[in-house]
Amino acid sequence: MHLHFTLPNPGPTAEQALAQAPAFAGATGEPDARGRIRHTYRGLRLEYRPGQYKGRVRGSLHTFAQGNNLGTFAAADAARAVAELAEALALPPEALLVKWLEVGVNLTVPTAPRPFLEQLHHHRQSPFYPLAPPPGVARPLEYVAYHAAYRLKYYDKGAYAALQGFIVPPGHHSLRFEIVYTRARNLCALTGLPILTLADLIKPDILRVLGGELLKHWHLTTHRRPLDYTTLKFSDATLLLAGASLEFWAATRAATPPATYHRNRARYNRLQRDAAHRTGPHPYDALLPATLDQMLTNVDKC
């Protein structure tokens, strides 16, 4: 997350209170070449500009609360973390404006998620790209689909944790799924709020909206899954295979009459739905709603 703040009642007294707050208490107080006081606190990167009374907080609320983001971060955990962060900054949570937000979930999966990751194809009209693997790792662990206002990330959380030196129990595997919202305007449109603050992030309605977005975008993700062509006509099998490529539709659209293009696009969508019905849901599909239900347990009591 990226949080921006302006000190309430700006002035020397407010700056002194911030300097004495737990989050900044260990800072040197000396501005860098760009006039910023920079500090780290419990995994968060802090920045403040003296005299302008403005600052930023960047990092993971999950990591701030638990020291890492490997486990479950339920609604009650988030509520405690918001209160702790506000206290550490000596600022009300309403003063911290959300400008960039990462919403994610860790799924405990029965086996290593590499086959699932390597079958990721596209989300809406954006292809998934593998990121370069960490040093010493032969194959990618993370895949990303980019959009103007957000991006989707899937990665092997267990493998990354082991590379970072965390102890991962033998046989434990974890898949991380995230939506990274990069524009505050879109976050406000999503939540229906004129501004989104740290305090809003733990409101039951907002948590449900964010959980619903995770479910929606999970199901909008298209995978390259093995298909059974034995019951299909040759033309249907050909369209089902070719239509899985975004490049196919982009290349044929310009040279195809609109009515023909849209008719075949609708035909492809029908064939894809039928194929998915024959293949059945992916085993991970049931894990996401179950995990979200667990995370949102007692959300109305937060």
C-alpha positions in Angstrom: 0.0 0.0 0.0 1.0 3.6 -0.5 -0.5 6.1 2.1 -0.1 9.9 1.9 -0.8 12.2 4.8 -0.8 15.9 5.7 -0.3 16.7 9.4 -3.5 17.9 11.1 -3.0 21.4 12.4 0.4 21.8 10.6 3.1 23.6 12.4 6.2 23.0 14.6 4.1 21.4 17.4 2.6 18.8 14.9 6.1 18.1 13.5 7.5 17.6 16.9 4.7 15.1 17.7 5.4 13.2 14.6 9.1 13.1 15.3 8.4 11.6 18.7 5.9 9.1 17.4 7.1 5.4 17.7 7.4 5.1 13.9 9.8 8.0 13.5 11.5 7.8 16.9 14.5 6.1 15.5 15.0 8.4 12.6 18.0 10.8 12.5 15.8 13.8 11.7 18.3 14.9 9.0 16.7 15.5 5.5 18.3 13.9 2.5 19.4 15.8 -0.6 15.8 16.0 -1.7 14.6 17.4 1.6 13.0 14.2 2.9 13.4 12.5 6.2 13.4 8.8 5.4 13.1 5.9 7.8 12.0 2.3 8.0 9.7 0.9 10.7 8.5 -2.7 11.0 8.9 -3.3 7.2 7.3 0.0 6.2 9.2 2.7 4.3 8.4 6.2 5.8 9.0 9.6 4.3 8.3 13.0 5.6 9.0 16.5 4.2 9.7 19.0 6.9 8.0 22.4 6.4 5.6 20.9 3.9 3.9 18.8 6.6 3.4 16.0 4.1 4.5 12.4 4.3 4.2 8.9 2.8 4.0 5.4 4.1 4.8 2.5 1.8 4.8 -1.2 2.4 2.6 -4.2 3.5 0.1 -3.9 6.3 0.3 -7.7 6.6 4.1 -7.6 7.0 3.8 -4.7 9.4 1.5 -6.7 11.6 3.1 -10.2 11.4 6.6 -9.7 10.2 5.9 -11.3 6.9 2.9 -11.9 4.6 3.1 -15.7 4.5 0.0 -16.6 6.6 -3.6 -15.6 6.7 -4.4 -12.0 7.3 -8.0 -12.0 8.5 -10.3 -9.0 9.0 -9.7 -9.0 12.7 -5.9 -9.0 12.1 -6.3 -6.0 9.7 -8.3 -4.1 12.2 -5.6 -4.5 14.8 -2.9 -3.6 12.3 -4.7 -0.4 11.3 -5.0 0.7 15.0 -1.3 -0.1 15.6 -0.1 1.8 12.6 -2.2 4.9 13.4 -0.8 4.8 17.0 2.7 4.3 15.7 2.4 7.5 13.5 0.4 9.4 16.1 -2.1 10.1 13.4 -5.8 9.2 13.1 -6.3 6.5 10.5 -8.7 8.9 8.6 -5.7 11.2 7.9 -3.9 8.5 5.9 -5.1 8.5 2.3 -4.8 5.3 0.2 -3.2 6.0 -3.1 -2.0 2.5 -4.1 -3.3 -0.8 -2.7 -2.4 -4.4 -3.0 -5.3 -6.8 -2.2 -4.2 -10.4 -1.9 -4.8 -13.8 -0.5 -2.6 -16.8 0.2 -4.0 -20.2 -0.8 -2.7 -23.3 0.8 -2.5 -25.8 -2.1 -1.9 -29.5 -2.0 1.1 -29.5 -4.4 3.5 -27.0 -5.9 1.5 -24.5 -7.9 3.9 -24.4 -10.9 1.6 -26.2 -13.4 -1.2 -23.8 -12.5 1.1 -20.8 -13.0 2.4 -22.1 -16.3 -1.1 -22.5 -17.6 -2.0 -18.8 -17.0 -2.9 -17.3 -20.4 -4.7 -13.9 -20.1 -7.0 -11.8 -18.0 -9.6 -10.0 -20.0 -7.6 -8.9 -23.0 -4.2 -8.7 -21.3 -1.7 -11.6 -21.5 0.1 -12.9 -18.5 3.9 -12.4 -18.6 6.4 -14.5 -16.6 8.8 -12.4 -14.5 12.4 -13.2 -14.5 13.1 -15.9 -11.8 15.2 -15.1 -8.8 19.0 -15.9 -9.0 19.5 -19.7 -8.9 16.0 -20.5 -10.0 15.5 -22.0 -13.4 11.9 -21.2 -14.1 9.6 -18.3 -13.4 7.8 -18.2 -10.1 5.6 -15.1 -10.8 3.2 -14.2 -13.6 1.6 -10.7 -14.1 -1.1 -9.3 -16.3 -1.1 -5.5 -16.7 -3.9 -3.1 -17.0 -4.0 0.7 -17.0 -5.3 1.1 -13.4 -4.3 -2.3 -11.9 -2.4 -5.5 -12.4 -2.9 -9.1 -11.4 -0.2 -11.2 -9.9 0.0 -14.9 -9.3 3.1 -16.5 -7.7 4.5 -19.4 -5.8 4.5 -17.9 -2.4 6.1 -21.0 -0.7 9.0 -21.0 -3.1 9.6 -17.3 -2.6 9.4 -17.6 1.2 12.0 -20.4 1.1 14.3 -18.3 -1.0 14.0 -15.4 1.5 15.1 -17.6 4.3 11.8 -18.4 5.9 11.3 -21.9 7.2 8.6 -23.6 5.1 7.4 -26.9 6.5 8.1 -29.9 4.2 5.1 -30.5 1.9 3.6 -27.0 2.5 2.7 -25.2 -0.7 1.2 -21.8 -1.1 -0.2 -19.8 -4.1 -0.4 -16.0 -3.7 -3.0 -14.1 -5.8 -3.0 -10.3 -5.8 -4.7 -7.4 -7.4 -2.5 -4.3 -7.3 -4.5 -1.1 -7.7 -2.2 1.7 -8.9 -4.7 4.6 -9.1 -6.6 6.2 -6.2 -9.3 7.3 -8.5 -10.2 3.8 -9.5 -10.1 2.6 -5.9 -12.6 5.4 -5.1 -14.9 4.3 -8.0 -14.6 0.7 -6.8 -15.6 1.5 -3.2 -18.0 4.3 -3.9 -16.1 6.7 -1.6 -14.9 10.2 -2.6 -11.6 9.4 -0.8 -10.3 6.2 0.6 -8.5 6.2 3.9 -6.7 3.7 6.0 -9.7 3.7 8.3 -12.0 2.7 5.4 -10.0 -0.4 4.6 -11.4 -2.3 7.6 -15.0 -1.3 7.2 -17.1 -4.5 6.6 -18.6 -3.2 3.3 -15.2 -2.3 1.9 -13.7 -5.6 2.9 -16.6 -7.4 1.2 -16.1 -5.3 -1.9 -12.4 -6.1 -2.1 -13.0 -9.8 -1.4 -15.6 -9.8 -4.2 -13.1 -8.2 -6.6 -10.6 -11.0 -5.9 -13.3 -13.6 -6.7 -14.3 -11.7 -9.9 -10.9 -11.3 -11.3 -9.9 -14.9 -10.4 -12.8 -16.1 -12.6 -11.9 -13.7 -15.4 -8.5 -15.3 -15.6 -8.1 -17.7 -18.6 -5.9 -20.7 -18.5 -4.4 -22.9 -21.1 -5.9 -26.2 -19.9 -5.8 -29.5 -21.8 -8.9 -29.8 -23.8 -10.8 -32.9 -25.1 -11.4 -32.4 -28.8 -12.7 -35.9 -29.5 -16.4 -35.0 -29.5 -15.9 -31.8 -31.6 -16.2 -31.2 -35.4 -12.9 -30.3 -37.0 -14.0 -26.7 -37.5 -15.0 -26.3 -33.8 -11.8 -27.9 -32.6 -9.8 -25.6 -34.8 -11.6 -22.5 -33.5 -11.3 -23.6 -29.9 -7.6 -24.0 -30.3 -6.9 -20.8 -32.3 -9.3 -18.7 -30.3 -7.3 -19.2 -27.1 -4.8 -16.8 -28.6 -5.3 -13.0 -28.2 -3.2 -12.5 -31.2 -5.6 -14.6 -33.3 -8.5 -12.3 -32.6 -6.4 -9.1 -33.1 -5.1 -10.3 -36.4 -8.4 -11.5 -37.9 -10.5 -8.6 -36.7 -9.2 -6.1 -39.3 -9.7 -8.4 -42.3 -13.0 -10.0 -41.2 -16.5 -8.5 -41.7 -17.8 -7.4 -38.3 -20.8 -9.7 -38.4 -18.6 -12.7 -39.2 -16.1 -11.7 -36.6 -18.7 -11.3 -33.8 -20.5 -14.5 -34.8 -17.3 -16.5 -34.5 -16.3 -14.8 -31.3 -19.7 -15.8 -29.8 -19.2 -19.3 -31.2 -15.8 -19.5 -29.6 -17.2 -18.3 -26.2 -19.8 -21.0 -26.4 -17.3 -23.7 -27.2 -15.1 -22.5 -24.4 -17.9 -22.7 -21.9 -18.8 -26.2 -23.1 -15.2 -27.3 -22.8 -14.9 -25.9 -19.3 -18.0 -27.7 -18.3 -16.6 -31.0 -19.6 -13.3 -30.5 -18.0 -14.8 -29.3 -14.7 -13.5 -26.6 -12.3 -9.9 -26.4 -11.3 -9.3 -27.8 -7.8 -8.1 -24.3 -6.7 -11.4 -22.7 -7.6 -13.0 -24.0 -4.4 -10.1 -22.9 -2.3 -10.4 -19.1 -3.0 -14.0 -18.6 -1.7 -13.3 -20.9 1.3 -10.2 -18.9 2.2 -12.0 -15.6 1.8 -14.8 -16.7 4.0 -12.3 -17.6 6.7 -10.6 -14.2 6.3 -13.9 -12.4 6.6 -15.2 -14.3 9.6 -16.7 -11.9 12.1 -16.0 -9.0 9.8 -19.0 -7.1 11.2 -17.3 -7.1 14.7 -14.1 -5.3 13.4 
